[in-house]
Amino acid sequence: MKLQILATCVVLACAAGSVYGVIMPEAEAADSPADALLFSSWTIAPQISSFHYEEPHIMEEDGVLYGVTFTATRFWRASESRDTLTRFEAGIAAGEVDYDGALMNGTPYKIDGNDDILANARLLMGWVWHDDVYSNQVYGGFGYRYLGDDSSHDFHGYKRHSNYFYLPVGYERGQKLSEGWYLGLGAEFDLLLYGLQRSDLYGGSYESIRNNQDFGSGYGLRGTVEIRHQGPTLDMSLAPFIQYWWVDDSDVDHGFYEPENNSTQIGLDVIFYF
């Protein structure tokens, strides 16, 4: 499964973009004054996605998440064909997932309608090289990812909070197709810096279990394709994406540990530019 996800991201990266917006028109914004808050470009994007979480040979969850993402980018002109940028990104999605696994004694067990929350926040810095047709961008930065899962409405359920601090490194390529139309693609690798799992067992009536995940014990992959139309009154794009995360076993706390797990999110952003 991990090889299939990696191959998908590689195919996306070779196709020709951005995780949150084709760069081409924004690069031109480096010549224009920023707004009152010092940003050259803003985006907001409603999002829908399918979400799959799995602990191999133990359990899995599946559901649909609904959310929104936001970006604010500031460009600086370094030369006629090169810009530097700083970008802040944030997003949140929520929905219900169904659990299919087993109790601690091995008895098969299912729980429907667990509440999941997935949130991200990142600060990025990058460089853009561009001409009249193509743009290329590389970036890196610092990111935080939160995954909350609440099955406490069931007698055997509990609340789990997954916190990941990671280093994102990515490449984006944009191409102008015709007047007002752009094609983009982005690919990203995320290196886990530190993970903290908190599990509120037994209805939270006991001390929470806290498990740590060390540097390098997990990674993420992301690929995005984007088709953008920049019209006189509306500037928007459609951006299908795939996001994959794999995290190894955690340490042990009070006899409990967070097993090796992976998650796959496949969805669509509808991005509006301001």
Backbone torsions as a table, in degrees:
resi	resn	phi	psi	omega
1	MET	NA	-43.6	-179.6
2	LYS	-63.1	-37.8	178.3
3	LEU	-65.8	-35.9	178.7
4	GLN	-66.1	-42.0	179.1
5	ILE	-64.8	-44.5	179.4
6	LEU	-61.5	-41.2	179.3
7	ALA	-63.7	-39.0	178.7
8	THR	-61.4	-44.3	-179.2
9	CYS	-67.0	-36.7	177.6
10	VAL	-65.3	-42.1	177.6
11	VAL	-60.7	-43.2	177.8
12	LEU	-61.5	-42.0	-176.9
13	ALA	-65.8	-30.9	-178.6
14	CYS	-84.0	-15.5	-176.0
15	ALA	-69.5	-46.2	173.4
16	ALA	173.7	NA	NA
17	GLY	NA	-177.4	-169.8
18	SER	-162.1	150.0	174.4
19	VAL	-63.9	-39.0	-179.9
20	TYR	-131.5	46.2	172.6
21	GLY	133.3	131.0	175.3
22	VAL	-60.8	137.3	-172.1
23	ILE	-76.1	-31.1	-165.1
24	MET	-44.4	-60.5	-176.5
25	PRO	-65.9	-33.6	-179.1
26	GLU	-66.0	-32.0	-180.0
27	ALA	-58.8	-33.8	177.5
28	GLU	-66.1	-23.5	-177.8
29	ALA	-69.3	-13.8	177.8
30	ALA	-64.0	-21.9	178.3
31	ASP	-84.8	-12.4	-175.9
32	SER	-103.7	153.3	178.7
33	PRO	-67.5	144.4	176.3
34	ALA	-74.2	165.0	179.9
35	ASP	-78.7	-170.8	-172.9
36	ALA	-62.9	-23.3	-179.7
37	LEU	-99.7	16.4	171.9
38	LEU	71.7	14.6	178.1
39	PHE	-105.8	144.5	-179.1
40	SER	-89.2	-26.4	-174.5
41	SER	-151.1	140.1	175.9
42	TRP	-125.0	146.0	170.8
43	THR	-136.4	152.1	170.0
44	ILE	-137.2	138.3	-171.0
45	ALA	-142.2	107.8	167.2
46	PRO	-60.1	148.9	-173.2
47	GLN	-142.3	143.8	170.6
48	ILE	-134.0	142.0	-176.9
49	SER	-155.7	154.4	168.0
50	SER	-93.0	144.3	-175.1
51	PHE	-132.0	129.8	178.4
52	HIS	-127.8	126.2	177.7
53	TYR	-122.5	137.0	-175.2
54	GLU	-144.6	135.3	164.9
55	GLU	-110.0	103.5	-169.7
56	PRO	-50.6	131.2	178.2
57	HIS	67.1	9.6	179.7
58	ILE	-121.3	-57.8	-177.5
59	MET	-161.8	168.2	171.9
60	GLU	-152.8	157.2	177.6
61	GLU	-134.4	144.0	178.8
62	ASP	-139.2	143.5	177.6
63	GLY	-175.0	-173.5	179.3
64	VAL	-119.5	133.2	179.4
65	LEU	-113.5	144.0	177.0
66	TYR	-122.5	133.9	-176.4
67	GLY	-159.4	-164.2	-179.5
68	VAL	-151.9	144.4	175.3
69	THR	-121.5	157.5	-176.8
70	PHE	-142.1	139.0	173.9
71	THR	-136.2	150.9	171.7
72	ALA	-136.4	125.1	-173.0
73	THR	-125.9	138.6	174.7
74	ARG	-120.3	124.7	178.4
75	PHE	-104.1	146.6	171.4
76	TRP	-128.3	131.2	178.9
77	ARG	-77.1	118.0	177.9
78	ALA	-94.1	-36.4	176.8
79	SER	-158.3	-176.0	-177.9
80	GLU	-60.6	-31.0	-175.9
81	SER	-120.8	10.6	-177.3
82	ARG	-140.4	134.6	176.7
83	ASP	-124.9	157.2	167.3
84	THR	-112.2	157.7	-177.4
85	LEU	-145.4	155.0	167.8
86	THR	-126.5	133.7	-176.1
87	ARG	-136.9	135.8	171.3
88	PHE	-109.0	132.8	179.5
89	GLU	-128.6	142.5	176.1
90	ALA	-148.3	148.8	178.6
91	GLY	-158.8	153.3	177.1
92	ILE	-145.7	140.5	177.9
93	ALA	-141.7	149.2	-178.6
94	ALA	-146.7	157.4	178.6
95	GLY	174.1	-174.6	179.7
96	GLU	-107.2	139.8	177.4
97	VAL	-126.1	155.3	179.2
98	ASP	-108.8	132.8	-177.3
99	TYR	-96.0	135.8	175.5
100	ASP	-135.6	106.2	-176.1
101	GLY	-161.0	-132.8	-176.5
102	ALA	-153.0	159.4	172.5
103	LEU	-77.5	172.7	-178.1
104	MET	-62.2	-25.1	179.0
105	ASN	-87.0	4.7	177.3
106	GLY	93.3	-3.5	179.1
107	THR	-68.6	124.7	177.5
108	PRO	-56.2	140.5	-175.7
109	TYR	-151.9	143.8	178.0
110	LYS	-129.1	144.8	174.9
111	ILE	-134.9	125.7	177.9
112	ASP	-101.5	148.6	171.5
113	GLY	78.9	33.2	173.1
114	ASN	-72.1	143.4	179.8
115	ASP	-89.8	122.8	178.1
116	ASP	-116.3	142.5	173.3
117	ILE	-129.0	131.0	177.9
118	LEU	-124.6	122.1	-177.2
119	ALA	-133.4	148.3	178.9
120	ASN	-139.0	146.5	171.1
121	ALA	-145.4	135.2	-175.9
122	ARG	-144.2	148.2	170.9
123	LEU	-122.6	122.0	-173.2
124	LEU	-122.9	152.3	170.3
125	MET	-131.8	142.4	-175.9
126	GLY	-156.5	178.4	179.5
127	TRP	-130.5	138.9	-177.9
128	VAL	-122.9	128.9	171.7
129	TRP	-112.1	130.9	-172.3
130	HIS	-150.8	156.1	169.5
131	ASP	-134.6	-156.7	-176.7
132	ASP	-73.9	-15.0	-175.2
133	VAL	-120.4	-41.5	-172.5
134	TYR	-118.3	154.4	169.6
135	SER	-139.1	145.4	177.4
136	ASN	-132.6	136.2	-177.9
137	GLN	-135.7	138.3	168.4
138	VAL	-121.5	147.0	-177.3
139	TYR	-152.8	162.8	174.5
140	GLY	-153.4	172.5	-179.7
141	GLY	171.1	-149.0	-177.6
142	PHE	-133.9	135.9	-177.5
143	GLY	-135.0	155.4	175.0
144	TYR	-129.4	132.5	179.6
145	ARG	-127.0	133.5	179.1
146	TYR	-124.2	132.6	174.2
147	LEU	-128.2	115.0	178.1
148	GLY	-109.8	133.9	-179.9
149	ASP	-129.9	123.4	-176.1
150	ASP	-122.9	106.2	175.2
151	SER	-113.4	20.5	-172.8
152	SER	-70.0	-9.7	175.8
153	HIS	-69.9	-16.4	176.6
154	ASP	-97.6	147.5	-177.0
155	PHE	-56.8	-36.6	-178.0
156	HIS	-94.2	2.9	-176.5
157	GLY	-89.2	175.1	179.2
158	TYR	-161.4	175.2	177.4
159	LYS	-101.6	134.3	179.1
160	ARG	-127.0	133.5	-178.9
161	HIS	-122.5	117.7	-180.0
162	SER	-108.8	123.4	-179.2
163	ASN	-119.6	125.3	-178.5
164	TYR	-127.1	129.1	171.5
165	PHE	-109.0	129.2	-170.1
166	TYR	-145.3	164.4	179.0
167	LEU	-109.2	109.6	176.9
168	PRO	-89.6	137.7	174.5
169	VAL	-134.6	127.2	-173.9
170	GLY	-144.4	167.0	176.6
171	TYR	-133.5	138.9	179.6
172	GLU	-133.7	143.5	178.4
173	ARG	-134.6	133.0	177.9
174	GLY	-123.5	150.2	179.4
175	GLN	-140.1	132.9	174.8
176	LYS	-82.2	120.7	-178.0
177	LEU	-86.6	-44.9	177.9
178	SER	-161.5	-176.8	-176.9
179	GLU	-61.4	116.1	178.3
180	GLY	86.7	-4.2	-178.1
181	TRP	-118.6	135.6	-176.5
182	TYR	-137.7	147.2	174.9
183	LEU	-120.0	135.3	-180.0
184	GLY	-140.9	159.9	175.2
185	LEU	-149.1	142.0	178.5
186	GLY	-131.7	146.0	175.2
187	ALA	-135.6	141.4	-174.1
188	GLU	-143.9	144.5	172.1
189	PHE	-118.3	134.2	-179.4
190	ASP	-118.5	126.3	178.4
191	LEU	-104.2	123.8	179.6
192	LEU	-68.9	123.4	176.5
193	LEU	-90.0	-41.7	-179.3
194	TYR	-164.6	139.8	176.9
195	GLY	-127.3	142.5	177.3
196	LEU	-131.9	120.7	178.1
197	GLN	-106.9	132.5	174.7
198	ARG	-124.9	123.9	-178.5
199	SER	-118.2	121.6	179.0
200	ASP	-95.1	88.5	-176.5
201	LEU	-81.8	159.8	173.8
202	TYR	54.9	43.7	176.7
203	GLY	70.4	15.2	179.6
204	GLY	78.5	9.4	-177.7
205	SER	-80.0	-10.2	176.5
206	TYR	-117.1	168.0	178.0
207	GLU	-60.3	137.1	-178.0
208	SER	-64.1	146.1	173.4
209	ILE	-83.1	130.8	-179.2
210	ARG	-121.6	121.3	-179.8
211	ASN	-120.5	139.0	-179.1
212	ASN	-106.6	147.0	173.0
213	GLN	-123.9	127.1	-169.6
214	ASP	-81.9	168.9	176.1
215	PHE	-53.5	130.9	176.5
216	GLY	81.1	3.5	-177.8
217	SER	-88.9	12.5	177.5
218	GLY	-165.3	165.6	178.3
219	TYR	-156.6	160.8	176.1
220	GLY	-128.4	155.5	176.1
221	LEU	-133.8	141.6	178.6
222	ARG	-142.6	140.1	173.3
223	GLY	-135.4	141.1	-178.2
224	THR	-139.0	135.5	169.4
225	VAL	-113.9	140.2	-176.9
226	GLU	-138.8	133.9	171.7
227	ILE	-117.0	120.8	-173.1
228	ARG	-121.4	140.0	173.9
229	HIS	-122.4	124.6	-180.0
230	GLN	-108.3	98.1	-178.4
231	GLY	-99.0	179.0	-177.8
232	PRO	-67.9	-28.5	-177.8
233	THR	-121.2	-15.1	-176.8
234	LEU	-140.1	127.4	179.2
235	ASP	-120.6	109.5	-174.5
236	MET	-149.9	167.8	177.6
237	SER	-151.4	160.9	171.6
238	LEU	-109.6	130.9	-173.8
239	ALA	-137.8	91.7	171.1
240	PRO	-68.3	147.1	-176.9
241	PHE	-146.5	161.8	171.4
242	ILE	-135.8	133.3	179.5
243	GLN	-128.5	127.6	-179.2
244	TYR	-126.2	138.5	175.0
245	TRP	-131.6	139.7	172.2
246	TRP	-130.6	132.9	-179.4
247	VAL	-134.6	135.7	-177.6
248	ASP	-80.2	175.0	177.1
249	ASP	-54.5	143.5	176.5
250	SER	-87.1	-177.3	170.5
251	ASP	-77.0	-178.0	-174.8
252	VAL	-110.5	135.3	177.0
253	ASP	-133.2	119.6	-179.1
254	HIS	52.7	36.6	176.9
255	GLY	84.8	-0.5	-179.4
256	PHE	-113.1	148.4	174.1
257	TYR	-142.8	160.6	176.5
258	GLU	-93.1	114.9	-175.2
259	PRO	-68.2	162.5	170.6
260	GLU	-49.2	136.1	-178.0
261	ASN	-148.7	160.2	174.3
262	ASN	-143.1	154.0	178.1
263	SER	-138.7	145.9	178.2
264	THR	-130.7	125.9	177.4
265	GLN	-119.1	122.6	178.5
266	ILE	-122.9	123.2	-173.7
267	GLY	-157.7	-166.9	-178.0
268	LEU	-138.8	128.1	171.0
269	ASP	-101.0	135.8	170.4
270	VAL	-108.7	103.6	-167.8
271	ILE	-98.5	130.3	174.9
272	PHE	-112.9	131.4	-176.2
273	TYR	-104.5	142.4	178.4
274	PHE	-132.6	NA	NA
